[in-house]
Amino acid sequence: MPESATEPPPPRPATSARRAPVLWVVSAVLTGYIGASRWPNLSPKFLAGVALFFVLSALIVALKAPLGGFRQRGWTTAWGAGFLVAGILLAWAWHETRVRTPAVDWETLPPREATLTLRVIRNFSQPPGSDSIGGLAVVVDGPAVFDELRDTAIEFRVRLKPVETPPVRGATMEVRGVLTYLPVLKPVAGDAKSEDAARFRAFLHTQGAWFELSRGNLAGPPLPPGTWTQWLTKQHARVEALLHHGPAGLEEKYGGIYTALLLGEPALLDASQRAAFTVAGEIYLFAISGLHVAVLAGTLWWLLRKIPGLPHAVGEVITLAAAWLYIEIAGGTPSARRAGLMLTCYLLAKWFGRARSPLAAVLAAGVMTLLIDPLALQNSGFELSYTVVLGLILYAPLLRDALGRRAMPWRDVPPASLAPWQKCARWVWARLLDMAVTTWTALQGSASLTTEFFGVFSLHTLSLNFVFFPLVCAVLWSGAVAVLTGILGFPPFTWLAWLANGAGLIVVGVMQKIASIAPPWPWVFAHLQIEPPVAGSFAALAVLMVMLLAQPKNRAPKWWYYVLPLGVLLGFAIFAARPA
C-alpha cells in the first residue's frame, strides 16, 4: 500500500469558493461603516446615488465586456470592483440613516428638567432592596423642544416609591427628571472608578444613548408591555422558580450563583461572590452568551435524537425555537441574540441544501447584526465574541489536528486493539486537548481587545478557563435537565429536577471556592493602557487575517503557522501597550 494511503487527509482550508460572496459582503459592510464613523454626516441620498452609478457601470461592464474582447479575469475584476464600491457606499448610507448623533450644541447646554414618555428596552441589574431602577429606553414622546430625541435611546434612572411597581421591559412610562448630555469620557490612568465610568459611558454610546434622564420620578403608573413581553416575563419567573427547586442548604448558599449563571443576572450575586469572580476574571460567565446557547441547544438536540421515529428536521426546528425562547426569556441580550443568529444561519444553510459552513454562518450572522444595529460594530462584546468565534473556526481545528497527530497516546495502535482502560484514557486526553486548544485560541483572539477595552492583560485566566469551562457546561446541563423535567410537574420528573438542581448547586459551589482562592498572580497579570486606543482592535484583526491568509492549501500547515498569531500579539505588546 502506498505510504500516502495510510496518512490522514490534510485539513480542509477554512475558506472556499462558496464562502467568497459572504466575505465580499462583510468587506463592504465593514468598510462602509468605518468610513461613516470616520467621516460622518454625509447625505445618504448622495451616497445611494453614487452607489447606483457604480451598480449600473458594473452591469454594463459585465454585459458588454465579453463583446469587447476583454479577458475573463479582467472584466470579472472590473465589475466585481464596481459592485464592491457600490456595496461600501450603500453600507455607508445605511449607517448614516440608522445612526443619529446629537447636535454639537447639546454639549454646551446645562442639564435641564424634562418630562419624557419612555419605552423600556432594557433594565440594568440592581442590588436587592434598591429603591431605584435604571436602564435603557426609547423616547416615545415629549415636549417639542426635545423632538430631536424622539425614537432615540436614552439612559434613565428612576426612584421608586414603596407602592410603585418597577417598570418591566417593554413597559411605557412617563418620567419627570433631569436631562443631561453625556459627552465622551476620558479615563484617568490608574483610577479604577474613572476607568469603569469611561467604559460604561462608551457602552451607552454604542447603544445610541447620548443622554441621561436622572433623578427621575414616575408621573403615573407605567403602561404594561405587550402580550408577548408579559408572557416572557411570566416564563422568566417560572423558570427561576424551577431552578430554586433543590436542596435547601445548598440553595441558601449557592442559589444566587446558580440562577445568575443560568439566567444572566449578575445582580443576584452578593458582594463577596461578585468580587471573587471579578478578580478571577470569570464574571463574564454571568452574561448569556454563545456558550450558554450552544450547550443548552446541544443538550436539547441530544435528548430529542433519543426519541424513536422523530425526524431530524423536526428536532432541529424544536431546538432552534427553544434556543430563541431561552434567549428572550433570559432578557434578549445582544450577545445571546448574536449566538441565536449564528445557529439560525447554520440551520438555514442545511435546510436549503447549502454547504454547512460555520464560518459562513458566523459571517452571515455578523452582517445581519450590523444591518439591524450598525452601532454594534463599536460594541466591545460584539468584537470580542466574533473575534473569539472566528479564531475557534479558523485556527483551533488545525491546531487540534496537529496536536492530536503528535500528542495522542497510542496513536499508532489500531483502536480495536486498545484495552478498555486505554480507550478511556484516550477519550479523557482528547477532551483535555480540546479544552486546552479552545482556551489558548480564545486567549489569542481576545488578549488585545481586553487590554484595549478593560486595561487588563491576564494569563492566569488561561488556566482558570481550563477548569471553569467543563464546570460551566455541567451547570448548564444540570439547569437544562432541571427545567425540562420540572415543567412536567409530577413525580418522578420533579424528583429528577430536584437532583439536577442539587448537582448544579454543588458545581457552582466548587466554582466559587476556586474563584475565591485563585487571585491573579502578579507575574501574569498587569494593568495596561493602549496607545493609540484603537491598536487593540487592529491587532485582533491582524491575528484573524494571519489565521486566515497564512493557511496553506491542500496540506497541513507548518509549525510556524501556529506561532504567527503569538508573534502579532508580541508586536502589539511591544509597540502599543504601556503600563497603566
C-alpha positions, 0 to 999 in steps of 0.5 A, spaced: 500 500 500 502 506 498 505 510 504 500 516 502 494 511 503 495 510 510 496 518 512 490 522 514 487 527 509 490 534 510 485 539 513 480 542 509 482 550 508 477 554 512 475 558 506 472 556 499 469 558 493 462 558 496 464 562 502 467 568 497 460 572 496 459 572 504 466 575 505 465 580 499 459 582 503 462 583 510 468 587 506 463 592 504 459 592 510 465 593 514 468 598 510 462 602 509 461 603 516 468 605 518 468 610 513 461 613 516 464 613 523 470 616 520 467 621 516 460 622 518 454 626 516 454 625 509 447 625 505 445 618 504 441 620 498 448 622 495 451 616 497 445 611 494 446 615 488 453 614 487 452 607 489 447 606 483 452 609 478 457 604 480 451 598 480 449 600 473 457 601 470 458 594 473 452 591 469 454 594 463 461 592 464 459 585 465 454 585 459 458 588 454 465 586 456 465 579 453 463 583 446 469 587 447 474 582 447 476 583 454 479 577 458 475 573 463 479 575 469 479 582 467 472 584 466 470 579 472 475 584 476 472 590 473 465 589 475 466 585 481 470 592 483 464 596 481 459 592 485 464 592 491 464 600 491 457 600 490 456 595 496 461 600 501 457 606 499 450 603 500 453 600 507 455 607 508 448 610 507 445 605 511 449 607 517 448 614 516 440 613 516 440 608 522 445 612 526 443 619 529 448 623 533 446 629 537 447 636 535 454 639 537 450 644 541 447 639 546 454 639 549 454 646 551 447 646 554 446 645 562 442 639 564 435 641 564 428 638 567 424 634 562 418 630 562 419 624 557 414 618 555 419 612 555 419 605 552 423 600 556 428 596 552 432 594 557 433 594 565 440 594 568 441 589 574 440 592 581 442 590 588 436 587 592 432 592 596 434 598 591 429 603 591 431 605 584 431 602 577 435 604 571 436 602 564 435 603 557 429 606 553 426 609 547 423 616 547 416 615 545 414 622 546 415 629 549 415 636 549 417 639 542 423 642 544 426 635 545 423 632 538 430 631 536 430 625 541 424 622 539 425 614 537 432 615 540 435 611 546 436 614 552 439 612 559 434 613 565 434 612 572 428 612 576 426 612 584 421 608 586 416 609 591 414 603 596 407 602 592 410 603 585 411 597 581 418 597 577 417 598 570 418 591 566 421 591 559 417 593 554 413 597 559 411 605 557 412 610 562 412 617 563 418 620 567 419 627 570 427 628 571 433 631 569 436 631 562 443 631 561 448 630 555 453 625 556 459 627 552 465 622 551 469 620 557 476 620 558 479 615 563 484 617 568 490 612 568 490 608 574 483 610 577 479 604 577 472 608 578 474 613 572 476 607 568 469 603 569 465 610 568 469 611 561 467 604 559 460 604 561 459 611 558 462 608 551 457 602 552 451 607 552 454 610 546 454 604 542 447 603 544 445 610 541 444 613 548 447 620 548 443 622 554 441 621 561 434 622 564 436 622 572 433 623 578 427 621 575 420 620 578 414 616 575 408 621 573 403 615 573 403 608 573 407 605 567 403 602 561 404 594 561 408 591 555 405 587 550 402 580 550 408 577 548 413 581 553 408 579 559 408 572 557 416 572 557 416 575 563 411 570 566 416 564 563 422 568 566 419 567 573 417 560 572 423 558 570 427 561 576 422 558 580 424 551 577 431 552 578 430 554 586 427 547 586 433 543 590 436 542 596 435 547 601 442 548 604 445 548 598 440 553 595 441 558 601 448 558 599 449 557 592 442 559 589 444 566 587 450 563 583 446 558 580 440 562 577 445 568 575 449 563 571 443 560 568 439 566 567 444 572 566 443 576 572 449 578 575 445 582 580 443 576 584 450 575 586 452 578 593 458 582 594 463 577 596 461 572 590 461 578 585 468 580 587 471 573 587 469 572 580 471 579 578 478 578 580 478 571 577 476 574 571 470 569 570 464 574 571 463 574 564 460 567 565 454 571 568 452 574 561 448 569 556 452 568 551 454 563 545 456 558 550 450 558 554 446 557 547 450 552 544 450 547 550 443 548 552 441 547 544 446 541 544 443 538 550 436 539 547 438 536 540 441 530 544 435 528 548 430 529 542 435 524 537 433 519 543 426 519 541 424 513 536 421 515 529 422 523 530 425 526 524 431 530 524 428 536 521 423 536 526 428 536 532 432 541 529 426 546 528 424 544 536 431 546 538 432 552 534 425 555 537 427 553 544 434 556 543 430 563 541 425 562 547 431 561 552 434 567 549 428 572 550 426 569 556 433 570 559 432 578 557 434 578 549 441 580 550 445 582 544 450 577 545 445 571 546 441 574 540 448 574 536 449 566 538 441 565 536 443 568 529 449 564 528 445 557 529 439 560 525 444 561 519 447 554 520 440 551 520 438 555 514 444 553 510 442 545 511 435 546 510 436 549 503 441 544 501 447 549 502 454 547 504 454 547 512 459 552 513 460 555 520 464 560 518 459 562 513 454 562 518 458 566 523 459 571 517 452 571 515 450 572 522 455 578 523 452 582 517 445 581 519 447 584 526 450 590 523 444 591 518 439 591 524 444 595 529 450 598 525 452 601 532 454 594 534 460 594 530 463 599 536 460 594 541 466 591 545 462 584 546 460 584 539 468 584 537 470 580 542 465 574 541 466 574 533 473 575 534 473 569 539 468 565 534 472 566 528 479 564 531 475 557 534 473 556 526 479 558 523 485 556 527 483 551 533 481 545 528 488 545 525 491 546 531 487 540 534 489 536 528 496 537 529 496 536 536 492 530 536 497 527 530 503 528 535 500 528 542 495 522 542 497 516 546 497 510 542 496 513 536 499 508 532 495 502 535 489 500 531 483 502 536 480 495 536 486 493 539 486 498 545 484 495 552 478 498 555 482 502 560 486 505 554 480 507 550 478 511 556 484 514 557 484 516 550 477 519 550 479 523 557 486 526 553 482 528 547 477 532 551 483 535 555 486 537 548 480 540 546 479 544 552 486 546 552 486 548 544 479 552 545 482 556 551 489 558 548 485 560 541 480 564 545 486 567 549 489 569 542 483 572 539 481 576 545 488 578 549 488 585 545 481 587 545 481 586 553 487 590 554 484 595 549 477 595 552 478 593 560 486 595 561 487 588 563 492 583 560 491 576 564 494 569 563 492 566 569 485 566 566 488 561 561 488 556 566 482 558 570 478 557 563 481 550 563 477 548 569 471 553 569 469 551 562 467 543 563 464 546 570 460 551 566 457 546 561 455 541 567 451 547 570 448 548 564 446 541 563 444 540 570 439 547 569 437 544 562 435 537 565 432 541 571 427 545 567 425 540 562 423 535 567 420 540 572 415 543 567 412 536 567 410 537 574 409 530 577 413 525 580 418 522 578 420 528 573 420 533 579 424 528 583 429 528 577 429 536 577 430 536 584 437 532 583 439 536 577 438 542 581 442 539 587 448 537 582 448 544 579 448 547 586 454 543 588 458 545 581 457 552 582 459 551 589 466 548 587 466 554 582 466 559 587 471 556 592 476 556 586 474 563 584 475 565 591 482 562 592 485 563 585 487 571 585 491 573 579 498 572 580 502 578 579 507 575 574 501 574 569 497 579 570 498 587 569 494 593 568 495 596 561 493 602 557 493 602 549 496 607 545 493 609 540 486 606 543 484 603 537 491 598 536 487 593 540 482 592 535 487 592 529 491 587 532 485 582 533 484 583 526 491 582 524 491 575 528 484 573 524 487 575 517 494 571 519 489 565 521 486 566 515 491 568 509 497 564 512 493 557 511 496 553 506 492 549 501 491 542 500 496 540 506 497 541 513 500 547 515 507 548 518 509 549 525 510 556 524 503 557 522 501 556 529 506 561 532 504 567 527 498 569 531 503 569 538 508 573 534 502 579 532 500 579 539 508 580 541 508 586 536 502 589 539 505 588 546 511 591 544 509 597 540 502 599 543 501 597 550 504 601 556 503 600 563 497 603 566 
